[in-house]
Amino acid sequence: MKIHESTLTRIFTEDIQGTRFLVDQFFEGYTLFHATGLWKGKPEQSLCIEIADADQTLILALVRVIKEKNRQESVLVQTLPIQAIFL
């Protein structure tokens, strides 16, 4: 068993139709979580996109496209250090 030091990037955005296809243009593998979020006190359908070991230049390019397409004031991006084990 080998532990792999890595990063996990999370992108939080509105869940607008077609967002998944935008991500497909930048990354071959990722995980999506659908949720209800709150922005300025108002509930909205949210999407969390998780990508491991992502090139941060590609992440920023994707976030710019998502922000423009979804007409959002902001998109939250988190990058976390992680340890991954592939079994």
C-alpha positions as CSV (number, residue, x, y, z in Angstrom):
1,M,0.0,0.0,0.0
2,K,1.4,3.3,-1.1
3,I,0.3,6.7,0.3
4,H,0.2,9.4,-2.4
5,E,0.6,13.1,-1.3
6,S,-1.8,15.1,-3.4
7,T,-4.2,18.0,-3.5
8,L,-8.0,18.0,-3.8
9,T,-9.6,21.0,-5.5
10,R,-13.3,21.7,-4.8
11,I,-15.3,24.1,-6.9
12,F,-18.7,25.3,-5.5
13,T,-21.1,26.8,-8.1
14,E,-24.7,26.9,-9.0
15,D,-26.1,23.7,-10.5
16,I,-27.1,25.1,-13.9
17,Q,-27.8,22.7,-16.8
18,G,-24.7,22.1,-18.8
19,T,-22.1,22.8,-16.1
20,R,-21.0,19.1,-16.2
21,F,-20.2,19.4,-19.9
22,L,-18.0,22.4,-19.2
23,V,-16.0,20.3,-16.8
24,D,-15.7,17.5,-19.3
25,Q,-13.8,19.9,-21.6
26,F,-11.1,20.4,-19.0
27,F,-10.9,17.1,-17.0
28,E,-11.4,13.4,-17.7
29,G,-12.1,12.5,-14.1
30,Y,-13.9,14.3,-11.3
31,T,-16.7,13.9,-8.8
32,L,-19.9,15.9,-8.6
33,F,-22.1,16.5,-5.5
34,H,-25.5,18.1,-5.8
35,A,-26.7,20.1,-2.8
36,T,-28.7,23.0,-1.7
37,G,-26.6,26.0,-0.8
38,L,-27.3,29.5,0.5
39,W,-25.9,32.7,-1.0
40,K,-26.8,36.0,0.7
41,G,-29.6,34.2,2.6
42,K,-31.2,32.7,-0.5
43,P,-31.3,29.0,-1.2
44,E,-30.0,27.8,-4.6
45,Q,-29.3,24.5,-6.2
46,S,-25.5,24.0,-5.8
47,L,-22.9,21.8,-7.4
48,C,-19.6,20.8,-5.8
49,I,-17.0,19.6,-8.3
50,E,-14.0,17.7,-6.8
51,I,-10.8,17.1,-8.8
52,A,-7.7,15.4,-7.4
53,D,-4.2,16.3,-8.6
54,A,-5.5,19.1,-10.9
55,D,-3.3,21.5,-12.7
56,Q,-4.3,24.9,-11.1
57,T,-4.0,26.7,-14.4
58,L,-6.7,24.5,-15.8
59,I,-8.8,24.9,-12.6
60,L,-8.7,28.7,-12.9
61,A,-9.6,28.5,-16.6
62,L,-12.5,26.2,-15.8
63,V,-13.7,28.5,-13.0
64,R,-13.7,31.5,-15.3
65,V,-15.8,29.7,-17.9
66,I,-18.2,28.5,-15.2
67,K,-18.5,31.9,-13.6
68,E,-19.3,33.5,-17.0
69,K,-21.7,30.8,-18.2
70,N,-23.6,30.8,-14.9
71,R,-23.5,34.6,-14.6
72,Q,-22.3,34.3,-11.1
73,E,-20.9,37.0,-8.9
74,S,-18.3,34.5,-7.5
75,V,-17.4,30.9,-7.5
76,L,-15.7,29.3,-4.5
77,V,-12.5,27.3,-5.1
78,Q,-10.8,25.3,-2.3
79,T,-7.5,23.5,-2.7
80,L,-6.8,21.0,0.1
81,P,-3.7,18.9,0.8
82,I,-4.7,15.2,1.0
83,Q,-3.2,11.8,1.3
84,A,-4.6,9.3,-1.2
85,I,-4.4,5.5,-1.1
86,F,-5.3,3.5,-4.1
87,L,-6.3,-0.1,-3.2
